[in-house]
């Protein structure tokens, strides 16, 4: 590989597999249209070959998808070289057949259809070919209209329109519906409360898990499926069935004592499997419960897909990938953006989590990589803070061995925001590291997310404000209150990118205010007084942030549970 080769690999956001430079350049002008050829010698259906000569550009691919991805690479080359492209031959194909993004739409924030379409364009440019929307209760079921009430649910027409748009960009919209665990919003409704495994669990009126021993549970799932599954063209369907916390501890305890909790889980899962078969779907299911009861592995149908998730950078389930492969069950590796329970992201954790999981996926023959983005505790985190990880997951899905993690954030800011100075990349790194800077690094969350709204009087042991360190909090305030860390975006930046930029800036303001509020509360808990001007400043900032939060929420999302968050901001003032 020549020096010119290495520079090209370093600057591309989604690295290509092979490039051979030749003599000369092609002057593109303001626009250029490559000649495309159907070429069966390109063996991978999504692979392609690009030939750039001084006379023009030729694209060879076996499918329309291959041509589409070649065009995306040419767009990125134009960003690097301008209108004078070097003569070369590029041969490229993906690591994984399925390269997906999983977007939580059920924790309070339901994206508008326009937002999803705008996202699809960006994901497709990064060569993502699958999108799943996590749905618990945010769908307008005709037979069960109470389920989505008050949550601004998706309508069937919206799902169909989004699917049509995804298809245009070679993305499969794969259905995903909570079918066992994470049923708390539905079970909270009086009509369905009797179906819960353990009503009252964790303060939820009906608990969080369907009772598998109640015939009404599978009947309800069947009725929901009858309206939901037929909307989707994709062969795969994600039934979820993760984190069935109460299983075997409540109404199914007698059955679990007799045949084992793992067996209770399996029998209900097989009922769901038969429903998927009824609709001609291949069941995809989160793998956490199967890994908890490994004896189930040999009893599972071999035509399902296990979704092995783990969100810590060196989490144990990453390295259980080999156990699933050994059982000869198709599987996907499922890292996460680390963009939930934080205002920005836990960036170093996400980068390593994605990298390690992708490596295990390549090593043991994963069908794909599904990068997950959640919204626990009201979904106060914004989409803009997760886009870096979506792109990073896409890069590791396409050609992971060539990804330079150390340079990725700079490349992301150049390609996505059009920002070349390095200032935005440094700001994103600062924001993405506050979970460490605050002095107490804990799994799956940043304490700053909770400290922003934590009650002043909190007698719970190990509460976030008491655990964070004053030195770290002061450092966060010093770093993030400096407006000069944020550059101006170029005028050419599109509205989607501008909104994402504003969301990152608001995330920084929330972390900064959280740190400032935490220091004040520490003083109050010590029985001392806080400077009156400081309290006034904190309260004024809380009101301003609530105002900005509402504005940004409504730009991209339906109203849904916005008021839940605004109520928390109001309660978080210090009197």
C-alpha positions as CSV (number, residue, x, y, z in Angstrom):
1,X,0.0,0.0,0.0
2,X,1.4,3.4,-0.9
3,X,1.4,6.5,1.3
4,X,-1.5,7.9,-0.8
5,X,-3.4,4.7,-0.1
6,X,-2.9,5.1,3.6
7,X,-4.1,8.7,3.6
8,X,-7.3,7.7,1.8
9,X,-8.1,5.0,4.3
10,X,-7.5,7.4,7.2
11,X,-9.8,10.1,5.9
12,X,-12.8,8.0,4.8
13,X,-15.5,7.6,7.4
14,X,-16.5,4.2,6.1
15,X,-13.2,2.6,5.0
16,X,-13.0,0.8,1.7
17,X,-11.4,-2.6,1.4
18,X,-8.9,-2.2,-1.5
19,X,-7.6,0.7,-3.6
20,X,-5.0,0.8,-6.3
21,X,-3.8,4.2,-7.4
22,X,-2.8,4.9,-11.0
23,X,-1.5,7.9,-12.9
24,X,-3.6,11.0,-13.5
25,X,-6.7,12.7,-12.1
26,X,-10.3,13.0,-13.2
27,X,-11.7,16.6,-13.2
28,X,-15.3,16.2,-12.1
29,X,-16.6,19.7,-12.5
30,X,-19.6,20.7,-10.3
31,X,-21.5,17.5,-11.0
32,X,-20.5,14.1,-12.4
33,X,-22.4,11.0,-13.4
34,X,-20.5,7.7,-13.4
35,X,-21.2,5.1,-16.0
36,X,-22.7,2.0,-14.2
37,X,-22.5,-1.6,-15.4
38,X,-24.2,-4.8,-14.2
39,X,-21.3,-7.1,-13.5
40,X,-21.8,-10.6,-12.2
41,X,-18.1,-11.0,-11.6
42,X,-18.6,-8.9,-8.5
43,X,-19.5,-11.8,-6.2
44,X,-20.8,-10.0,-3.1
45,X,-24.3,-8.7,-3.7
46,X,-23.5,-5.4,-2.0
47,X,-19.9,-5.1,-3.2
48,X,-18.8,-3.0,-6.1
49,X,-15.8,-1.9,-8.1
50,X,-15.0,1.7,-9.1
51,X,-12.6,2.6,-11.9
52,X,-11.6,6.3,-12.0
53,X,-9.5,7.4,-15.0
54,X,-8.7,10.8,-16.5
55,X,-11.5,10.1,-19.0
56,X,-14.3,9.4,-16.4
57,X,-15.7,7.1,-13.7
58,X,-17.1,3.6,-14.1
59,X,-19.0,1.6,-11.5
60,X,-19.4,-2.2,-11.6
61,X,-21.8,-4.1,-9.4
62,X,-24.0,-7.2,-9.4
63,X,-27.0,-5.4,-7.9
64,X,-28.6,-1.9,-7.5
65,X,-27.4,-1.9,-3.8
66,X,-23.8,-2.3,-4.9
67,X,-24.2,0.6,-7.3
68,X,-25.8,2.7,-4.5
69,X,-22.9,2.0,-2.1
70,X,-20.4,2.8,-4.8
71,X,-22.0,6.2,-5.2
72,X,-21.8,6.8,-1.5
73,X,-18.1,6.2,-1.6
74,X,-17.7,8.6,-4.5
75,X,-19.5,11.3,-2.5
76,X,-17.0,10.8,0.3
77,X,-14.1,10.9,-2.1
78,X,-15.4,14.2,-3.4
79,X,-15.3,15.6,0.2
80,X,-11.7,14.5,0.5
81,X,-10.3,15.5,-2.9
82,X,-12.8,18.1,-4.1
83,X,-13.5,18.0,-7.9
84,X,-10.1,16.5,-8.8
85,X,-10.3,12.7,-8.1
86,X,-7.2,10.6,-8.3
87,X,-7.2,7.9,-10.9
88,X,-7.6,4.6,-9.1
89,X,-9.4,1.3,-8.9
90,X,-11.5,0.6,-5.8
91,X,-12.8,-2.9,-4.9
92,X,-15.0,-3.1,-1.9
93,X,-17.5,-5.2,0.0
94,X,-18.9,-5.5,3.6
95,X,-17.9,-7.5,6.6
96,X,-21.5,-8.3,7.6
97,X,-24.6,-9.1,5.6
98,X,-26.9,-7.3,8.1
99,X,-25.7,-3.9,9.2
100,X,-28.3,-2.4,11.4
101,X,-29.4,0.4,13.7
102,X,-31.9,-0.1,16.5
103,X,-33.7,3.0,17.7
104,X,-35.7,3.1,20.9
105,X,-39.1,4.8,20.3
106,X,-40.8,3.7,23.5
107,X,-39.3,5.5,26.4
108,X,-41.1,8.7,25.9
109,X,-39.7,10.0,22.6
110,X,-41.5,9.1,19.3
111,X,-39.7,10.5,16.3
112,X,-41.6,12.3,13.6
113,X,-41.8,10.5,10.2
114,X,-39.6,13.3,8.7
115,X,-36.9,12.7,11.3
116,X,-36.8,9.0,10.5
117,X,-36.6,9.7,6.8
118,X,-33.8,12.2,7.3
119,X,-32.0,9.6,9.5
120,X,-32.5,6.9,6.8
121,X,-30.6,9.0,4.3
122,X,-27.6,9.4,6.6
123,X,-27.6,5.7,7.6
124,X,-27.8,4.6,4.0
125,X,-24.9,6.9,3.2
126,X,-22.9,5.0,5.9
127,X,-23.9,1.8,4.1
128,X,-26.3,0.7,6.9
129,X,-28.9,-1.7,5.4
130,X,-31.3,-2.4,8.3
131,X,-33.4,-0.2,10.7
132,X,-35.4,-1.5,13.6
133,X,-37.7,0.7,15.7
134,X,-38.1,-0.6,19.3
135,X,-41.9,-0.5,20.1
136,X,-43.5,-1.5,23.4
137,X,-46.8,0.5,23.2
138,X,-46.3,3.2,20.7
139,X,-48.3,1.7,17.9
140,X,-52.0,2.5,17.2
141,X,-53.6,-0.9,17.6
142,X,-57.2,-0.9,16.4
143,X,-58.2,-3.9,18.6
144,X,-56.4,-2.4,21.6
145,X,-56.6,1.5,21.2
146,X,-55.8,2.1,24.9
147,X,-52.3,0.8,24.5
148,X,-50.8,3.8,22.7
149,X,-53.0,6.5,24.2
150,X,-51.0,9.5,25.4
151,X,-47.8,8.4,23.7
152,X,-48.3,9.7,20.2
153,X,-48.1,6.2,18.6
154,X,-47.1,5.4,15.1
155,X,-49.9,4.6,12.7
156,X,-49.9,1.8,10.2
157,X,-49.7,4.3,7.4
158,X,-46.6,5.9,8.9
159,X,-44.9,2.5,9.2
160,X,-45.8,1.7,5.5
161,X,-44.5,5.1,4.3
162,X,-41.3,4.7,6.2
163,X,-40.8,1.2,4.8
164,X,-41.3,2.6,1.2
165,X,-38.7,5.2,1.9
166,X,-36.2,2.7,3.4
167,X,-36.6,0.5,0.4
168,X,-35.5,3.4,-1.9
169,X,-32.3,3.6,0.1
170,X,-31.6,-0.2,0.3
171,X,-32.6,-0.4,3.9
172,X,-34.9,-3.1,5.3
173,X,-37.3,-1.9,7.9
174,X,-37.5,-4.8,10.3
175,X,-40.3,-5.0,12.8
176,X,-39.7,-5.1,16.5
177,X,-42.3,-5.5,19.3
178,X,-41.9,-6.3,23.0
179,X,-43.6,-9.7,23.4
180,X,-42.7,-10.9,26.9
181,X,-40.6,-8.6,29.1
182,X,-40.7,-4.8,29.1
183,X,-44.5,-4.9,29.0
184,X,-44.9,-2.5,31.9
185,X,-46.7,0.3,30.0
186,X,-49.3,-2.1,28.7
187,X,-49.6,-4.0,32.0
188,X,-50.1,-0.7,33.9
189,X,-53.5,-0.3,32.2
190,X,-56.3,-1.8,34.2
191,X,-57.6,-3.9,31.3
192,X,-54.3,-5.8,31.1
193,X,-53.0,-5.7,34.6
194,X,-54.2,-9.3,35.3
195,X,-51.8,-10.6,32.8
196,X,-48.7,-9.5,34.7
197,X,-46.3,-12.1,36.3
198,X,-45.8,-10.0,39.4
199,X,-48.1,-6.9,39.8
200,X,-46.3,-4.2,41.7
201,X,-42.8,-5.3,40.8
202,X,-40.5,-2.3,40.8
203,X,-43.5,0.0,41.4
204,X,-45.2,-0.9,38.2
205,X,-48.9,-1.6,38.7
206,X,-48.8,-4.8,36.5
207,X,-45.1,-5.5,36.8
208,X,-42.9,-5.6,33.7
209,X,-43.3,-9.2,32.4
210,X,-46.3,-11.1,31.0
211,X,-47.3,-14.2,32.9
212,X,-46.4,-17.2,30.6
213,X,-48.7,-19.4,32.6
214,X,-51.8,-17.3,31.7
215,X,-53.4,-18.3,28.4
216,X,-54.4,-14.6,28.0
217,X,-50.8,-13.6,27.6
218,X,-50.2,-15.4,24.3
219,X,-53.7,-14.4,23.2
220,X,-52.8,-10.8,23.6
221,X,-49.5,-11.1,21.8
222,X,-51.3,-12.9,19.0
223,X,-53.8,-10.1,18.6
224,X,-51.0,-7.5,18.6
225,X,-49.0,-9.4,16.0
226,X,-52.1,-9.8,13.7
227,X,-52.1,-6.0,13.2
228,X,-48.4,-5.3,13.4
229,X,-46.4,-8.1,11.7
230,X,-48.2,-8.0,8.3
231,X,-47.0,-4.4,7.8
232,X,-43.4,-5.5,7.3
233,X,-41.9,-6.9,4.2
234,X,-38.6,-8.0,5.8
235,X,-38.2,-11.7,6.5
236,X,-36.9,-11.1,10.0
237,X,-39.0,-10.0,13.0
238,X,-37.6,-9.1,16.4
239,X,-39.8,-10.4,19.2
240,X,-37.5,-9.0,21.9
241,X,-38.3,-11.2,25.0
242,X,-35.3,-9.8,27.0
243,X,-35.0,-8.9,30.7
244,X,-38.0,-11.0,31.9
245,X,-37.0,-10.0,35.5
246,X,-39.9,-11.4,37.4
247,X,-40.1,-14.7,35.5
248,X,-40.7,-17.7,37.9
249,X,-41.0,-15.5,40.9
250,X,-44.7,-14.6,40.8
251,X,-47.7,-16.3,39.2
252,X,-45.5,-18.8,37.3
253,X,-43.5,-19.8,40.4
254,X,-45.2,-23.2,40.9
255,X,-44.6,-24.1,37.3
256,X,-41.0,-22.8,37.5
257,X,-40.3,-24.8,40.7
258,X,-41.5,-27.9,38.9
259,X,-39.8,-27.6,35.5
260,X,-37.3,-24.8,35.9
261,X,-37.4,-21.1,35.1
262,X,-35.5,-21.6,31.9
263,X,-38.0,-24.2,30.7
264,X,-40.9,-21.8,31.5
265,X,-39.2,-19.2,29.3
266,X,-38.6,-21.6,26.5
267,X,-42.1,-22.8,26.3
268,X,-43.5,-19.3,26.0
269,X,-40.8,-18.4,23.5
270,X,-41.8,-21.4,21.4
271,X,-45.4,-20.2,21.3
272,X,-44.2,-16.8,20.0
273,X,-42.0,-18.7,17.5
274,X,-45.1,-20.5,16.1
275,X,-46.8,-17.1,15.7
276,X,-43.8,-15.9,13.7
277,X,-44.0,-19.0,11.5
278,X,-47.7,-18.3,10.9
279,X,-46.7,-15.0,9.3
280,X,-43.7,-16.4,7.4
281,X,-41.2,-14.5,9.6
282,X,-37.8,-15.6,11.0
283,X,-37.9,-15.0,14.7
284,X,-35.1,-12.7,16.1
285,X,-34.8,-12.7,19.9
286,X,-32.5,-11.0,22.3
287,X,-30.0,-13.6,23.7
288,X,-29.7,-12.5,27.4
289,X,-32.1,-15.0,28.8
290,X,-30.8,-17.9,26.7
291,X,-27.3,-17.1,27.9
292,X,-28.5,-17.1,31.4
293,X,-29.9,-20.6,31.0
294,X,-27.4,-22.1,28.5
295,X,-29.2,-25.5,28.6
296,X,-31.9,-23.9,26.4
297,X,-29.4,-23.5,23.5
298,X,-29.8,-27.0,22.3
299,X,-33.6,-26.9,22.5
300,X,-34.0,-23.7,20.3
301,X,-35.1,-23.9,16.7
302,X,-32.2,-23.6,14.4
303,X,-34.0,-21.1,12.1
304,X,-34.1,-18.3,14.6
305,X,-31.6,-15.5,15.1
306,X,-30.1,-14.7,18.5
307,X,-29.3,-11.1,19.2
308,X,-26.4,-11.0,21.6
309,X,-26.3,-7.7,23.3
310,X,-23.8,-6.2,25.7
311,X,-23.2,-2.5,26.3
312,X,-20.0,-2.3,28.4
313,X,-16.7,-2.2,26.6
314,X,-15.5,-5.5,27.9
315,X,-18.8,-7.0,29.0
316,X,-18.9,-10.7,29.5
317,X,-21.6,-11.4,26.9
318,X,-19.3,-10.1,24.2
319,X,-17.2,-13.1,24.7
320,X,-20.1,-15.5,24.9
321,X,-20.5,-15.0,21.2
322,X,-18.5,-18.1,20.6
323,X,-21.1,-20.2,22.6
324,X,-23.9,-19.1,20.3
325,X,-21.7,-19.9,17.2
326,X,-20.9,-23.3,18.7
327,X,-24.6,-24.1,19.0
328,X,-24.9,-23.3,15.2
329,X,-27.7,-20.8,15.6
330,X,-27.6,-17.7,13.4
331,X,-26.8,-14.6,15.4
332,X,-26.0,-10.9,15.4
333,X,-23.7,-9.0,17.7
334,X,-25.5,-6.0,19.3
335,X,-23.3,-3.3,20.8
336,X,-24.7,0.1,21.8
337,X,-24.2,3.8,21.3
338,X,-23.9,4.3,25.1
339,X,-26.1,7.3,24.5
340,X,-28.8,6.6,27.1
341,X,-28.9,7.6,30.7
342,X,-26.5,10.4,29.8
343,X,-26.9,13.8,28.1
344,X,-24.2,13.3,25.6
345,X,-22.7,9.8,25.4
346,X,-20.2,7.6,27.1
347,X,-18.0,7.9,24.0
348,X,-14.9,5.9,24.9
349,X,-17.1,3.0,26.2
350,X,-19.2,3.0,23.0
351,X,-16.1,3.1,20.7
352,X,-14.5,0.1,22.5
353,X,-17.8,-1.8,22.9
354,X,-18.5,-1.6,19.2
355,X,-14.9,-2.5,18.3
356,X,-14.8,-5.5,20.5
357,X,-18.2,-6.8,19.5
358,X,-17.5,-6.4,15.8
359,X,-14.2,-8.3,16.2
360,X,-16.1,-11.2,17.9
361,X,-18.7,-11.1,15.2
362,X,-16.1,-11.4,12.4
363,X,-14.2,-14.1,14.2
364,X,-17.3,-16.3,14.9
365,X,-19.3,-15.7,11.7
366,X,-22.1,-13.3,12.9
367,X,-24.8,-12.6,10.4
368,X,-24.6,-8.9,11.2
369,X,-24.1,-6.1,13.7
370,X,-27.1,-4.3,15.2
371,X,-26.1,-1.0,16.9
372,X,-28.6,-0.2,19.6
373,X,-29.7,3.2,21.0
374,X,-32.0,3.3,24.0
375,X,-33.9,6.0,25.9
376,X,-34.3,4.8,29.5
377,X,-35.8,7.1,32.1
378,X,-37.8,9.4,29.9
379,X,-35.4,9.6,26.9
380,X,-33.9,12.9,27.9
381,X,-30.9,12.1,25.6
382,X,-31.1,13.5,22.1
383,X,-30.6,11.8,18.7
384,X,-27.7,14.1,17.9
385,X,-25.5,12.6,20.6
386,X,-26.0,9.1,19.1
387,X,-25.1,9.8,15.5
388,X,-21.3,9.5,16.0
389,X,-21.8,5.9,17.3
390,X,-24.2,5.1,14.5
391,X,-21.5,6.0,12.0
392,X,-18.8,4.2,14.0
393,X,-20.9,1.1,14.1
394,X,-21.5,1.4,10.4
395,X,-17.8,1.6,9.8
396,X,-17.1,-1.5,11.9
397,X,-19.9,-3.3,10.1
398,X,-18.5,-2.6,6.7
399,X,-14.7,-2.9,7.1
400,X,-13.9,-3.0,10.8
401,X,-10.2,-3.9,10.6
402,X,-9.5,-0.7,8.7
403,X,-11.2,1.6,11.2
404,X,-8.9,4.0,13.0
405,X,-10.7,4.7,16.3
406,X,-8.3,7.4,17.3
407,X,-9.1,9.4,14.2
408,X,-12.7,8.5,13.8
409,X,-14.2,11.5,15.7
410,X,-12.3,13.9,13.6
411,X,-13.4,12.1,10.4
412,X,-17.0,12.1,11.6
413,X,-17.0,15.9,12.2
414,X,-15.4,16.5,8.8
415,X,-17.8,14.2,6.8
416,X,-21.0,14.8,8.8
417,X,-20.8,18.4,10.0
418,X,-18.3,19.7,7.4
419,X,-16.2,21.0,10.2
420,X,-12.5,20.7,9.6
421,X,-10.8,22.6,12.4
422,X,-10.8,19.8,15.0
423,X,-12.6,22.0,17.6
424,X,-15.9,20.2,17.2
425,X,-14.2,16.8,17.5
426,X,-12.6,18.0,20.8
427,X,-15.9,19.3,22.1
428,X,-17.6,15.9,21.3
429,X,-14.7,14.1,23.1
430,X,-15.1,16.4,26.2
431,X,-18.9,15.8,26.3
432,X,-18.4,12.1,25.7
433,X,-16.0,11.8,28.7
434,X,-18.0,13.6,31.5
435,X,-19.1,10.2,32.9
436,X,-15.5,9.6,33.7
437,X,-14.5,13.2,34.6
438,X,-17.2,13.4,37.3
439,X,-15.1,11.0,39.3
440,X,-17.3,7.9,39.5
441,X,-17.5,5.7,36.4
442,X,-20.5,3.2,36.7
443,X,-21.9,0.8,34.1
444,X,-24.6,1.7,31.7
445,X,-25.1,5.3,32.8
446,X,-23.6,8.6,33.7
447,X,-24.4,9.9,37.2
448,X,-24.7,13.4,35.7
449,X,-28.0,12.3,34.0
450,X,-29.5,11.6,37.4
451,X,-27.9,14.4,39.4
452,X,-29.6,17.1,37.2
453,X,-33.0,16.1,38.7
454,X,-32.0,14.3,42.0
455,X,-34.0,15.5,45.0
456,X,-32.0,17.7,47.4
457,X,-33.0,15.4,50.2
458,X,-32.0,11.9,49.2
459,X,-31.4,9.4,51.9
460,X,-30.7,6.6,49.5
461,X,-27.2,5.1,49.9
462,X,-24.8,5.6,46.9
463,X,-26.8,8.3,45.4
464,X,-25.3,10.1,42.3
465,X,-24.6,13.5,43.9
466,X,-22.8,12.1,46.9
467,X,-20.7,9.7,44.8
468,X,-19.4,12.3,42.3
469,X,-16.2,14.1,43.1
470,X,-16.0,17.9,43.6
471,X,-12.8,18.2,41.6
472,X,-14.3,16.4,38.6
473,X,-17.5,18.4,38.8
474,X,-15.5,21.7,38.8
475,X,-13.5,20.5,35.8
476,X,-16.7,19.7,33.9
477,X,-18.0,23.2,34.6
478,X,-14.7,24.7,33.5
479,X,-14.6,22.8,30.2
480,X,-18.3,22.8,29.2
481,X,-19.2,26.4,30.2
482,X,-16.6,27.7,27.7
483,X,-18.6,28.6,24.6
484,X,-15.5,28.8,22.5
485,X,-15.2,25.0,22.4
486,X,-18.0,25.1,19.8
487,X,-17.1,26.2,16.3
488,X,-19.5,27.7,13.8
489,X,-20.9,25.2,11.3
490,X,-20.3,25.9,7.6
491,X,-23.2,27.6,5.8
492,X,-23.5,24.5,3.6
493,X,-24.5,22.4,6.6
494,X,-28.0,20.9,6.2
495,X,-30.8,21.4,8.7
496,X,-30.5,17.8,10.1
497,X,-26.9,18.5,10.9
498,X,-27.6,21.9,12.4
499,X,-30.2,20.4,14.7
500,X,-27.8,17.7,15.7
501,X,-25.2,20.4,16.5
502,X,-27.8,22.2,18.7
503,X,-28.6,19.0,20.5
504,X,-25.0,18.4,21.3
505,X,-24.6,21.9,22.7
506,X,-27.7,21.5,24.9
507,X,-26.4,18.1,26.1
508,X,-23.2,20.0,27.2
509,X,-25.3,22.6,29.0
510,X,-27.3,19.9,30.8
511,X,-24.1,18.2,32.0
512,X,-22.6,21.6,33.0
513,X,-25.7,22.5,35.0
514,X,-25.9,19.0,36.5
515,X,-22.3,19.5,37.8
516,X,-23.1,22.9,39.1
517,X,-26.3,21.8,40.8
518,X,-24.5,18.8,42.3
519,X,-21.9,21.0,44.0
520,X,-24.7,23.2,45.4
521,X,-26.6,20.2,46.8
522,X,-23.4,18.8,48.4
523,X,-23.1,22.1,50.3
524,X,-26.7,22.0,51.4
525,X,-26.4,18.4,52.5
526,X,-23.4,19.4,54.6
527,X,-25.7,21.9,56.5
528,X,-24.1,25.0,54.9
529,X,-25.6,27.8,52.8
530,X,-25.1,28.3,49.1
531,X,-24.4,31.7,47.7
532,X,-27.7,33.3,46.8
533,X,-26.5,34.4,43.3
534,X,-25.4,30.9,42.6
535,X,-28.8,29.5,43.4
536,X,-30.5,32.2,41.3
537,X,-28.2,31.3,38.4
538,X,-28.9,27.5,38.7
539,X,-32.7,28.1,38.8
540,X,-32.5,30.5,35.8
541,X,-30.4,28.0,33.9
542,X,-32.9,25.2,34.7
543,X,-35.7,27.3,33.2
544,X,-33.7,28.2,30.1
545,X,-32.7,24.6,29.5
546,X,-36.3,23.4,29.9
547,X,-37.3,25.9,27.2
548,X,-34.5,24.9,24.9
549,X,-35.3,21.2,25.6
550,X,-38.9,21.6,24.6
551,X,-38.0,23.4,21.4
552,X,-35.5,20.8,20.3
553,X,-37.8,17.9,21.3
554,X,-40.7,19.2,19.2
555,X,-38.5,19.8,16.1
556,X,-37.7,16.1,15.7
557,X,-40.3,14.3,17.7
558,X,-44.0,14.0,18.4
559,X,-45.3,15.4,21.7
560,X,-45.5,12.0,23.4
561,X,-44.2,12.2,26.9
562,X,-42.5,15.6,26.7
563,X,-44.4,16.8,29.7
564,X,-42.8,14.1,31.9
565,X,-39.4,15.6,31.4
566,X,-40.6,19.2,31.7
567,X,-42.1,18.3,35.0
568,X,-38.8,17.0,36.2
569,X,-37.0,20.2,35.2
570,X,-39.5,22.2,37.1
571,X,-39.1,20.1,40.3
572,X,-35.3,20.2,40.1
573,X,-35.1,23.9,41.0
574,X,-33.3,24.7,44.3
575,X,-35.4,26.9,46.7
